[in-house]
Amino acid sequence: MRTATISRKTTETGIACTVNLDGSGSFDIRTGVGFFDHMMELFSRHSLIDIDLKAEGDLHIDFHHTVEDCGIALGQAVSQALGDRRGIRRYASCDLVMDETLTRVAIDVSGRPFLVFNCEYPRDKIGEFDTELVREWFQAFSMNSGITLHLENTVGGNAHHIAESSFKALARALRDALEIDPRQKDRIPSTKGSLKG
């Protein structure tokens, strides 16, 4: 089974994260940031990655360090669970609608991290959550998972829907890209023979 556990401790946060890439989308997520927990729960459910994520952070300052460090830890766990990325489909994309919102994600699980993020929010906060932290999480996750990730919101008026459709679109794309391709389950999906960057 493709599983990994990452523990990350700094003066700002303490993160423990376990993933099972071949799971059913079960989760136990407690970060102290309610809206972010909601995003991580739906990310798990729609990617079918089992995620156990616990975080203790300096929430008395703001949510930034906790959200970013969770992206780092989750990205590292996914990368570790993938190993040499043998047999994966590698590429995937998803156009995801949520009411008035349309968001597109395209990914390459290449070992070469890169983020293109074209997404604007009609307001700065969703409850107490700063909308700018959505990009911070995507940046941290992309860089630490070794995934090239393009995200574009083309239509949207509700900040909650824009954020939620972004996490769901990435989840659905990951579900496809991380799946083992039965036609090449023993091969690295690259003519270079390596997907380690």
PyMOL CGO cylinders between C-alpha atoms (Angstrom):
from pymol import cmd
from pymol.cgo import CYLINDER

trace = [
    CYLINDER, 0.00, 0.00, 0.00, 1.15, 3.52, -0.80, 0.3, 1, 1, 1, 1, 1, 1,
    CYLINDER, 1.15, 3.52, -0.80, 1.22, 5.13, 2.64, 0.3, 1, 1, 1, 1, 1, 1,
    CYLINDER, 1.22, 5.13, 2.64, 3.40, 7.65, 4.46, 0.3, 1, 1, 1, 1, 1, 1,
    CYLINDER, 3.40, 7.65, 4.46, 3.58, 9.55, 7.72, 0.3, 1, 1, 1, 1, 1, 1,
    CYLINDER, 3.58, 9.55, 7.72, 5.19, 12.94, 8.15, 0.3, 1, 1, 1, 1, 1, 1,
    CYLINDER, 5.19, 12.94, 8.15, 5.83, 14.74, 11.44, 0.3, 1, 1, 1, 1, 1, 1,
    CYLINDER, 5.83, 14.74, 11.44, 6.89, 18.37, 11.24, 0.3, 1, 1, 1, 1, 1, 1,
    CYLINDER, 6.89, 18.37, 11.24, 7.77, 20.56, 14.24, 0.3, 1, 1, 1, 1, 1, 1,
    CYLINDER, 7.77, 20.56, 14.24, 8.78, 24.20, 14.16, 0.3, 1, 1, 1, 1, 1, 1,
    CYLINDER, 8.78, 24.20, 14.16, 8.48, 27.09, 16.61, 0.3, 1, 1, 1, 1, 1, 1,
    CYLINDER, 8.48, 27.09, 16.61, 5.25, 28.03, 14.80, 0.3, 1, 1, 1, 1, 1, 1,
    CYLINDER, 5.25, 28.03, 14.80, 3.48, 24.70, 14.28, 0.3, 1, 1, 1, 1, 1, 1,
    CYLINDER, 3.48, 24.70, 14.28, 3.46, 21.01, 15.06, 0.3, 1, 1, 1, 1, 1, 1,
    CYLINDER, 3.46, 21.01, 15.06, 2.00, 18.85, 12.29, 0.3, 1, 1, 1, 1, 1, 1,
    CYLINDER, 2.00, 18.85, 12.29, 1.36, 15.10, 12.10, 0.3, 1, 1, 1, 1, 1, 1,
    CYLINDER, 1.36, 15.10, 12.10, 0.09, 13.77, 8.78, 0.3, 1, 1, 1, 1, 1, 1,
    CYLINDER, 0.09, 13.77, 8.78, -0.58, 10.24, 7.54, 0.3, 1, 1, 1, 1, 1, 1,
    CYLINDER, -0.58, 10.24, 7.54, -1.88, 9.42, 4.06, 0.3, 1, 1, 1, 1, 1, 1,
    CYLINDER, -1.88, 9.42, 4.06, -3.01, 6.30, 2.22, 0.3, 1, 1, 1, 1, 1, 1,
    CYLINDER, -3.01, 6.30, 2.22, -3.15, 6.97, -1.51, 0.3, 1, 1, 1, 1, 1, 1,
    CYLINDER, -3.15, 6.97, -1.51, -5.16, 3.79, -2.07, 0.3, 1, 1, 1, 1, 1, 1,
    CYLINDER, -5.16, 3.79, -2.07, -7.82, 4.61, 0.49, 0.3, 1, 1, 1, 1, 1, 1,
    CYLINDER, -7.82, 4.61, 0.49, -11.52, 5.34, 0.39, 0.3, 1, 1, 1, 1, 1, 1,
    CYLINDER, -11.52, 5.34, 0.39, -11.48, 9.03, 1.31, 0.3, 1, 1, 1, 1, 1, 1,
    CYLINDER, -11.48, 9.03, 1.31, -11.77, 8.59, 5.05, 0.3, 1, 1, 1, 1, 1, 1,
    CYLINDER, -11.77, 8.59, 5.05, -10.35, 11.38, 7.20, 0.3, 1, 1, 1, 1, 1, 1,
    CYLINDER, -10.35, 11.38, 7.20, -9.60, 12.60, 10.70, 0.3, 1, 1, 1, 1, 1, 1,
    CYLINDER, -9.60, 12.60, 10.70, -8.62, 16.25, 10.42, 0.3, 1, 1, 1, 1, 1, 1,
    CYLINDER, -8.62, 16.25, 10.42, -8.11, 18.68, 13.29, 0.3, 1, 1, 1, 1, 1, 1,
    CYLINDER, -8.11, 18.68, 13.29, -6.13, 21.85, 12.62, 0.3, 1, 1, 1, 1, 1, 1,
    CYLINDER, -6.13, 21.85, 12.62, -7.99, 24.38, 14.74, 0.3, 1, 1, 1, 1, 1, 1,
    CYLINDER, -7.99, 24.38, 14.74, -9.07, 26.27, 11.61, 0.3, 1, 1, 1, 1, 1, 1,
    CYLINDER, -9.07, 26.27, 11.61, -12.69, 25.35, 10.88, 0.3, 1, 1, 1, 1, 1, 1,
    CYLINDER, -12.69, 25.35, 10.88, -12.97, 26.40, 7.24, 0.3, 1, 1, 1, 1, 1, 1,
    CYLINDER, -12.97, 26.40, 7.24, -9.62, 24.80, 6.42, 0.3, 1, 1, 1, 1, 1, 1,
    CYLINDER, -9.62, 24.80, 6.42, -10.69, 21.55, 8.10, 0.3, 1, 1, 1, 1, 1, 1,
    CYLINDER, -10.69, 21.55, 8.10, -13.74, 21.59, 5.82, 0.3, 1, 1, 1, 1, 1, 1,
    CYLINDER, -13.74, 21.59, 5.82, -11.51, 22.01, 2.74, 0.3, 1, 1, 1, 1, 1, 1,
    CYLINDER, -11.51, 22.01, 2.74, -9.21, 19.17, 3.82, 0.3, 1, 1, 1, 1, 1, 1,
    CYLINDER, -9.21, 19.17, 3.82, -12.15, 16.87, 4.54, 0.3, 1, 1, 1, 1, 1, 1,
    CYLINDER, -12.15, 16.87, 4.54, -13.67, 17.35, 1.10, 0.3, 1, 1, 1, 1, 1, 1,
    CYLINDER, -13.67, 17.35, 1.10, -10.19, 17.08, -0.44, 0.3, 1, 1, 1, 1, 1, 1,
    CYLINDER, -10.19, 17.08, -0.44, -9.82, 13.66, 1.17, 0.3, 1, 1, 1, 1, 1, 1,
    CYLINDER, -9.82, 13.66, 1.17, -13.31, 12.51, 0.21, 0.3, 1, 1, 1, 1, 1, 1,
    CYLINDER, -13.31, 12.51, 0.21, -13.02, 13.49, -3.46, 0.3, 1, 1, 1, 1, 1, 1,
    CYLINDER, -13.02, 13.49, -3.46, -9.42, 12.31, -3.97, 0.3, 1, 1, 1, 1, 1, 1,
    CYLINDER, -9.42, 12.31, -3.97, -10.09, 8.99, -2.16, 0.3, 1, 1, 1, 1, 1, 1,
    CYLINDER, -10.09, 8.99, -2.16, -6.87, 9.62, -0.22, 0.3, 1, 1, 1, 1, 1, 1,
    CYLINDER, -6.87, 9.62, -0.22, -7.23, 8.68, 3.43, 0.3, 1, 1, 1, 1, 1, 1,
    CYLINDER, -7.23, 8.68, 3.43, -5.87, 11.58, 5.46, 0.3, 1, 1, 1, 1, 1, 1,
    CYLINDER, -5.87, 11.58, 5.46, -5.12, 11.84, 9.16, 0.3, 1, 1, 1, 1, 1, 1,
    CYLINDER, -5.12, 11.84, 9.16, -4.00, 15.41, 9.81, 0.3, 1, 1, 1, 1, 1, 1,
    CYLINDER, -4.00, 15.41, 9.81, -3.45, 17.01, 13.20, 0.3, 1, 1, 1, 1, 1, 1,
    CYLINDER, -3.45, 17.01, 13.20, -2.01, 20.47, 13.68, 0.3, 1, 1, 1, 1, 1, 1,
    CYLINDER, -2.01, 20.47, 13.68, -1.21, 22.73, 16.59, 0.3, 1, 1, 1, 1, 1, 1,
    CYLINDER, -1.21, 22.73, 16.59, -0.25, 26.20, 15.46, 0.3, 1, 1, 1, 1, 1, 1,
    CYLINDER, -0.25, 26.20, 15.46, 0.16, 29.79, 16.54, 0.3, 1, 1, 1, 1, 1, 1,
    CYLINDER, 0.16, 29.79, 16.54, -3.47, 30.62, 15.81, 0.3, 1, 1, 1, 1, 1, 1,
    CYLINDER, -3.47, 30.62, 15.81, -3.28, 33.53, 18.23, 0.3, 1, 1, 1, 1, 1, 1,
    CYLINDER, -3.28, 33.53, 18.23, -1.20, 35.26, 15.54, 0.3, 1, 1, 1, 1, 1, 1,
    CYLINDER, -1.20, 35.26, 15.54, -3.20, 34.17, 12.49, 0.3, 1, 1, 1, 1, 1, 1,
    CYLINDER, -3.20, 34.17, 12.49, -3.95, 31.06, 10.41, 0.3, 1, 1, 1, 1, 1, 1,
    CYLINDER, -3.95, 31.06, 10.41, -1.10, 31.51, 7.93, 0.3, 1, 1, 1, 1, 1, 1,
    CYLINDER, -1.10, 31.51, 7.93, 1.57, 29.26, 9.47, 0.3, 1, 1, 1, 1, 1, 1,
    CYLINDER, 1.57, 29.26, 9.47, -0.88, 26.45, 10.20, 0.3, 1, 1, 1, 1, 1, 1,
    CYLINDER, -0.88, 26.45, 10.20, -2.40, 26.39, 6.71, 0.3, 1, 1, 1, 1, 1, 1,
    CYLINDER, -2.40, 26.39, 6.71, 0.95, 26.67, 4.93, 0.3, 1, 1, 1, 1, 1, 1,
    CYLINDER, 0.95, 26.67, 4.93, 2.66, 24.05, 7.10, 0.3, 1, 1, 1, 1, 1, 1,
    CYLINDER, 2.66, 24.05, 7.10, -0.23, 21.63, 6.62, 0.3, 1, 1, 1, 1, 1, 1,
    CYLINDER, -0.23, 21.63, 6.62, 0.30, 22.03, 2.86, 0.3, 1, 1, 1, 1, 1, 1,
    CYLINDER, 0.30, 22.03, 2.86, 4.00, 21.29, 3.32, 0.3, 1, 1, 1, 1, 1, 1,
    CYLINDER, 4.00, 21.29, 3.32, 3.39, 18.20, 5.45, 0.3, 1, 1, 1, 1, 1, 1,
    CYLINDER, 3.39, 18.20, 5.45, 0.60, 16.82, 3.25, 0.3, 1, 1, 1, 1, 1, 1,
    CYLINDER, 0.60, 16.82, 3.25, 2.67, 17.41, 0.11, 0.3, 1, 1, 1, 1, 1, 1,
    CYLINDER, 2.67, 17.41, 0.11, 5.67, 15.63, 1.63, 0.3, 1, 1, 1, 1, 1, 1,
    CYLINDER, 5.67, 15.63, 1.63, 3.47, 12.72, 2.71, 0.3, 1, 1, 1, 1, 1, 1,
    CYLINDER, 3.47, 12.72, 2.71, 1.98, 12.33, -0.78, 0.3, 1, 1, 1, 1, 1, 1,
    CYLINDER, 1.98, 12.33, -0.78, 5.44, 12.48, -2.38, 0.3, 1, 1, 1, 1, 1, 1,
    CYLINDER, 5.44, 12.48, -2.38, 6.83, 9.90, 0.04, 0.3, 1, 1, 1, 1, 1, 1,
    CYLINDER, 6.83, 9.90, 0.04, 3.85, 7.58, -0.46, 0.3, 1, 1, 1, 1, 1, 1,
    CYLINDER, 3.85, 7.58, -0.46, 4.32, 7.78, -4.24, 0.3, 1, 1, 1, 1, 1, 1,
    CYLINDER, 4.32, 7.78, -4.24, 7.89, 6.51, -4.04, 0.3, 1, 1, 1, 1, 1, 1,
    CYLINDER, 7.89, 6.51, -4.04, 9.36, 6.40, -7.56, 0.3, 1, 1, 1, 1, 1, 1,
    CYLINDER, 9.36, 6.40, -7.56, 5.88, 7.06, -9.03, 0.3, 1, 1, 1, 1, 1, 1,
    CYLINDER, 5.88, 7.06, -9.03, 5.95, 3.76, -10.87, 0.3, 1, 1, 1, 1, 1, 1,
    CYLINDER, 5.95, 3.76, -10.87, 2.73, 2.84, -12.68, 0.3, 1, 1, 1, 1, 1, 1,
    CYLINDER, 2.73, 2.84, -12.68, 0.79, 6.06, -12.07, 0.3, 1, 1, 1, 1, 1, 1,
    CYLINDER, 0.79, 6.06, -12.07, -1.24, 7.71, -14.80, 0.3, 1, 1, 1, 1, 1, 1,
    CYLINDER, -1.24, 7.71, -14.80, 0.70, 10.92, -14.04, 0.3, 1, 1, 1, 1, 1, 1,
    CYLINDER, 0.70, 10.92, -14.04, -1.42, 13.49, -15.92, 0.3, 1, 1, 1, 1, 1, 1,
    CYLINDER, -1.42, 13.49, -15.92, -4.98, 14.55, -15.19, 0.3, 1, 1, 1, 1, 1, 1,
    CYLINDER, -4.98, 14.55, -15.19, -7.32, 17.52, -15.30, 0.3, 1, 1, 1, 1, 1, 1,
    CYLINDER, -7.32, 17.52, -15.30, -10.74, 18.41, -13.96, 0.3, 1, 1, 1, 1, 1, 1,
    CYLINDER, -10.74, 18.41, -13.96, -13.31, 21.05, -14.82, 0.3, 1, 1, 1, 1, 1, 1,
    CYLINDER, -13.31, 21.05, -14.82, -15.41, 21.33, -11.69, 0.3, 1, 1, 1, 1, 1, 1,
    CYLINDER, -15.41, 21.33, -11.69, -18.66, 23.25, -11.31, 0.3, 1, 1, 1, 1, 1, 1,
    CYLINDER, -18.66, 23.25, -11.31, -20.20, 24.32, -8.04, 0.3, 1, 1, 1, 1, 1, 1,
    CYLINDER, -20.20, 24.32, -8.04, -23.37, 26.35, -8.53, 0.3, 1, 1, 1, 1, 1, 1,
    CYLINDER, -23.37, 26.35, -8.53, -22.26, 29.56, -10.27, 0.3, 1, 1, 1, 1, 1, 1,
    CYLINDER, -22.26, 29.56, -10.27, -18.55, 28.65, -10.07, 0.3, 1, 1, 1, 1, 1, 1,
    CYLINDER, -18.55, 28.65, -10.07, -16.34, 26.89, -12.62, 0.3, 1, 1, 1, 1, 1, 1,
    CYLINDER, -16.34, 26.89, -12.62, -12.76, 25.98, -11.72, 0.3, 1, 1, 1, 1, 1, 1,
    CYLINDER, -12.76, 25.98, -11.72, -10.23, 24.05, -13.79, 0.3, 1, 1, 1, 1, 1, 1,
    CYLINDER, -10.23, 24.05, -13.79, -7.21, 22.16, -12.48, 0.3, 1, 1, 1, 1, 1, 1,
    CYLINDER, -7.21, 22.16, -12.48, -4.58, 20.39, -14.60, 0.3, 1, 1, 1, 1, 1, 1,
    CYLINDER, -4.58, 20.39, -14.60, -1.70, 18.49, -13.03, 0.3, 1, 1, 1, 1, 1, 1,
    CYLINDER, -1.70, 18.49, -13.03, 1.46, 16.59, -13.91, 0.3, 1, 1, 1, 1, 1, 1,
    CYLINDER, 1.46, 16.59, -13.91, 2.82, 14.38, -11.11, 0.3, 1, 1, 1, 1, 1, 1,
    CYLINDER, 2.82, 14.38, -11.11, 6.25, 14.94, -12.55, 0.3, 1, 1, 1, 1, 1, 1,
    CYLINDER, 6.25, 14.94, -12.55, 8.60, 15.47, -9.62, 0.3, 1, 1, 1, 1, 1, 1,
    CYLINDER, 8.60, 15.47, -9.62, 9.03, 19.03, -10.94, 0.3, 1, 1, 1, 1, 1, 1,
    CYLINDER, 9.03, 19.03, -10.94, 6.89, 21.32, -8.78, 0.3, 1, 1, 1, 1, 1, 1,
    CYLINDER, 6.89, 21.32, -8.78, 5.34, 24.43, -10.26, 0.3, 1, 1, 1, 1, 1, 1,
    CYLINDER, 5.34, 24.43, -10.26, 2.20, 26.40, -9.51, 0.3, 1, 1, 1, 1, 1, 1,
    CYLINDER, 2.20, 26.40, -9.51, 0.15, 28.59, -11.84, 0.3, 1, 1, 1, 1, 1, 1,
    CYLINDER, 0.15, 28.59, -11.84, -2.73, 30.06, -9.83, 0.3, 1, 1, 1, 1, 1, 1,
    CYLINDER, -2.73, 30.06, -9.83, -5.30, 32.25, -11.59, 0.3, 1, 1, 1, 1, 1, 1,
    CYLINDER, -5.30, 32.25, -11.59, -8.00, 32.80, -9.03, 0.3, 1, 1, 1, 1, 1, 1,
    CYLINDER, -8.00, 32.80, -9.03, -9.51, 35.99, -7.63, 0.3, 1, 1, 1, 1, 1, 1,
    CYLINDER, -9.51, 35.99, -7.63, -11.85, 36.34, -4.70, 0.3, 1, 1, 1, 1, 1, 1,
    CYLINDER, -11.85, 36.34, -4.70, -14.70, 38.85, -4.35, 0.3, 1, 1, 1, 1, 1, 1,
    CYLINDER, -14.70, 38.85, -4.35, -13.81, 39.39, -0.69, 0.3, 1, 1, 1, 1, 1, 1,
    CYLINDER, -13.81, 39.39, -0.69, -10.80, 39.02, 1.59, 0.3, 1, 1, 1, 1, 1, 1,
    CYLINDER, -10.80, 39.02, 1.59, -12.31, 36.62, 4.11, 0.3, 1, 1, 1, 1, 1, 1,
    CYLINDER, -12.31, 36.62, 4.11, -14.56, 33.57, 4.32, 0.3, 1, 1, 1, 1, 1, 1,
    CYLINDER, -14.56, 33.57, 4.32, -15.70, 33.87, 7.91, 0.3, 1, 1, 1, 1, 1, 1,
    CYLINDER, -15.70, 33.87, 7.91, -12.41, 34.32, 9.78, 0.3, 1, 1, 1, 1, 1, 1,
    CYLINDER, -12.41, 34.32, 9.78, -10.36, 32.63, 7.03, 0.3, 1, 1, 1, 1, 1, 1,
    CYLINDER, -10.36, 32.63, 7.03, -8.21, 34.85, 4.79, 0.3, 1, 1, 1, 1, 1, 1,
    CYLINDER, -8.21, 34.85, 4.79, -8.86, 33.95, 1.16, 0.3, 1, 1, 1, 1, 1, 1,
    CYLINDER, -8.86, 33.95, 1.16, -5.19, 34.63, 0.31, 0.3, 1, 1, 1, 1, 1, 1,
    CYLINDER, -5.19, 34.63, 0.31, -4.35, 31.49, 2.31, 0.3, 1, 1, 1, 1, 1, 1,
    CYLINDER, -4.35, 31.49, 2.31, -5.90, 29.30, -0.39, 0.3, 1, 1, 1, 1, 1, 1,
    CYLINDER, -5.90, 29.30, -0.39, -2.99, 30.15, -2.69, 0.3, 1, 1, 1, 1, 1, 1,
    CYLINDER, -2.99, 30.15, -2.69, -0.51, 29.65, 0.16, 0.3, 1, 1, 1, 1, 1, 1,
    CYLINDER, -0.51, 29.65, 0.16, -1.79, 26.10, 0.68, 0.3, 1, 1, 1, 1, 1, 1,
    CYLINDER, -1.79, 26.10, 0.68, -1.70, 25.27, -3.03, 0.3, 1, 1, 1, 1, 1, 1,
    CYLINDER, -1.70, 25.27, -3.03, 1.85, 26.65, -3.28, 0.3, 1, 1, 1, 1, 1, 1,
    CYLINDER, 1.85, 26.65, -3.28, 3.06, 24.64, -0.28, 0.3, 1, 1, 1, 1, 1, 1,
    CYLINDER, 3.06, 24.64, -0.28, 1.35, 21.45, -1.44, 0.3, 1, 1, 1, 1, 1, 1,
    CYLINDER, 1.35, 21.45, -1.44, 2.60, 21.72, -5.02, 0.3, 1, 1, 1, 1, 1, 1,
    CYLINDER, 2.60, 21.72, -5.02, 6.21, 22.44, -4.06, 0.3, 1, 1, 1, 1, 1, 1,
    CYLINDER, 6.21, 22.44, -4.06, 6.40, 19.63, -1.52, 0.3, 1, 1, 1, 1, 1, 1,
    CYLINDER, 6.40, 19.63, -1.52, 4.51, 16.96, -3.45, 0.3, 1, 1, 1, 1, 1, 1,
    CYLINDER, 4.51, 16.96, -3.45, 6.54, 17.53, -6.62, 0.3, 1, 1, 1, 1, 1, 1,
    CYLINDER, 6.54, 17.53, -6.62, 3.46, 18.27, -8.70, 0.3, 1, 1, 1, 1, 1, 1,
    CYLINDER, 3.46, 18.27, -8.70, 3.08, 20.76, -11.53, 0.3, 1, 1, 1, 1, 1, 1,
    CYLINDER, 3.08, 20.76, -11.53, -0.30, 22.33, -10.84, 0.3, 1, 1, 1, 1, 1, 1,
    CYLINDER, -0.30, 22.33, -10.84, -2.30, 24.80, -12.91, 0.3, 1, 1, 1, 1, 1, 1,
    CYLINDER, -2.30, 24.80, -12.91, -5.49, 26.19, -11.37, 0.3, 1, 1, 1, 1, 1, 1,
    CYLINDER, -5.49, 26.19, -11.37, -7.87, 28.67, -12.96, 0.3, 1, 1, 1, 1, 1, 1,
    CYLINDER, -7.87, 28.67, -12.96, -11.23, 29.90, -11.76, 0.3, 1, 1, 1, 1, 1, 1,
    CYLINDER, -11.23, 29.90, -11.76, -13.08, 31.10, -14.85, 0.3, 1, 1, 1, 1, 1, 1,
    CYLINDER, -13.08, 31.10, -14.85, -16.51, 31.89, -13.36, 0.3, 1, 1, 1, 1, 1, 1,
    CYLINDER, -16.51, 31.89, -13.36, -17.48, 32.59, -9.78, 0.3, 1, 1, 1, 1, 1, 1,
    CYLINDER, -17.48, 32.59, -9.78, -19.11, 35.08, -7.48, 0.3, 1, 1, 1, 1, 1, 1,
    CYLINDER, -19.11, 35.08, -7.48, -19.16, 33.35, -4.09, 0.3, 1, 1, 1, 1, 1, 1,
    CYLINDER, -19.16, 33.35, -4.09, -15.82, 33.17, -2.26, 0.3, 1, 1, 1, 1, 1, 1,
    CYLINDER, -15.82, 33.17, -2.26, -16.72, 29.96, -0.45, 0.3, 1, 1, 1, 1, 1, 1,
    CYLINDER, -16.72, 29.96, -0.45, -17.66, 28.28, -3.74, 0.3, 1, 1, 1, 1, 1, 1,
    CYLINDER, -17.66, 28.28, -3.74, -14.45, 29.45, -5.44, 0.3, 1, 1, 1, 1, 1, 1,
    CYLINDER, -14.45, 29.45, -5.44, -12.29, 28.00, -2.67, 0.3, 1, 1, 1, 1, 1, 1,
    CYLINDER, -12.29, 28.00, -2.67, -14.27, 24.78, -2.38, 0.3, 1, 1, 1, 1, 1, 1,
    CYLINDER, -14.27, 24.78, -2.38, -14.31, 24.15, -6.12, 0.3, 1, 1, 1, 1, 1, 1,
    CYLINDER, -14.31, 24.15, -6.12, -10.52, 24.64, -6.19, 0.3, 1, 1, 1, 1, 1, 1,
    CYLINDER, -10.52, 24.64, -6.19, -9.86, 21.98, -3.55, 0.3, 1, 1, 1, 1, 1, 1,
    CYLINDER, -9.86, 21.98, -3.55, -12.40, 19.61, -5.08, 0.3, 1, 1, 1, 1, 1, 1,
    CYLINDER, -12.40, 19.61, -5.08, -10.98, 20.03, -8.59, 0.3, 1, 1, 1, 1, 1, 1,
    CYLINDER, -10.98, 20.03, -8.59, -7.46, 19.25, -7.37, 0.3, 1, 1, 1, 1, 1, 1,
    CYLINDER, -7.46, 19.25, -7.37, -8.79, 16.26, -5.46, 0.3, 1, 1, 1, 1, 1, 1,
    CYLINDER, -8.79, 16.26, -5.46, -10.56, 14.82, -8.50, 0.3, 1, 1, 1, 1, 1, 1,
    CYLINDER, -10.56, 14.82, -8.50, -7.50, 15.37, -10.70, 0.3, 1, 1, 1, 1, 1, 1,
    CYLINDER, -7.50, 15.37, -10.70, -5.26, 13.67, -8.13, 0.3, 1, 1, 1, 1, 1, 1,
    CYLINDER, -5.26, 13.67, -8.13, -7.65, 10.74, -7.94, 0.3, 1, 1, 1, 1, 1, 1,
    CYLINDER, -7.65, 10.74, -7.94, -7.08, 10.14, -11.66, 0.3, 1, 1, 1, 1, 1, 1,
    CYLINDER, -7.08, 10.14, -11.66, -3.36, 10.99, -11.86, 0.3, 1, 1, 1, 1, 1, 1,
    CYLINDER, -3.36, 10.99, -11.86, -2.30, 8.85, -8.88, 0.3, 1, 1, 1, 1, 1, 1,
    CYLINDER, -2.30, 8.85, -8.88, -4.26, 5.81, -10.01, 0.3, 1, 1, 1, 1, 1, 1,
    CYLINDER, -4.26, 5.81, -10.01, -2.19, 2.83, -11.14, 0.3, 1, 1, 1, 1, 1, 1,
    CYLINDER, -2.19, 2.83, -11.14, -2.49, 2.31, -14.89, 0.3, 1, 1, 1, 1, 1, 1,
    CYLINDER, -2.49, 2.31, -14.89, -2.89, -1.45, -15.48, 0.3, 1, 1, 1, 1, 1, 1,
    CYLINDER, -2.89, -1.45, -15.48, -1.25, -1.10, -18.89, 0.3, 1, 1, 1, 1, 1, 1,
    CYLINDER, -1.25, -1.10, -18.89, 2.01, 0.14, -17.39, 0.3, 1, 1, 1, 1, 1, 1,
    CYLINDER, 2.01, 0.14, -17.39, 1.84, -0.74, -13.71, 0.3, 1, 1, 1, 1, 1, 1,
    CYLINDER, 1.84, -0.74, -13.71, 5.52, -1.73, -13.58, 0.3, 1, 1, 1, 1, 1, 1,
    CYLINDER, 5.52, -1.73, -13.58, 6.91, 1.21, -15.55, 0.3, 1, 1, 1, 1, 1, 1,
    CYLINDER, 6.91, 1.21, -15.55, 7.82, 4.81, -14.74, 0.3, 1, 1, 1, 1, 1, 1,
    CYLINDER, 7.82, 4.81, -14.74, 5.54, 6.95, -16.97, 0.3, 1, 1, 1, 1, 1, 1,
    CYLINDER, 5.54, 6.95, -16.97, 8.42, 8.89, -18.52, 0.3, 1, 1, 1, 1, 1, 1,
    CYLINDER, 8.42, 8.89, -18.52, 10.82, 8.25, -21.39, 0.3, 1, 1, 1, 1, 1, 1,
    CYLINDER, 10.82, 8.25, -21.39, 13.60, 9.50, -19.03, 0.3, 1, 1, 1, 1, 1, 1,
    CYLINDER, 13.60, 9.50, -19.03, 12.92, 6.59, -16.69, 0.3, 1, 1, 1, 1, 1, 1,
    CYLINDER, 12.92, 6.59, -16.69, 12.61, 8.87, -13.67, 0.3, 1, 1, 1, 1, 1, 1,
    CYLINDER, 12.61, 8.87, -13.67, 10.04, 11.22, -12.16, 0.3, 1, 1, 1, 1, 1, 1,
    CYLINDER, 10.04, 11.22, -12.16, 12.17, 12.53, -9.32, 0.3, 1, 1, 1, 1, 1, 1,
    CYLINDER, 12.17, 12.53, -9.32, 12.73, 16.01, -10.76, 0.3, 1, 1, 1, 1, 1, 1,
]
cmd.load_cgo(trace, "trace")
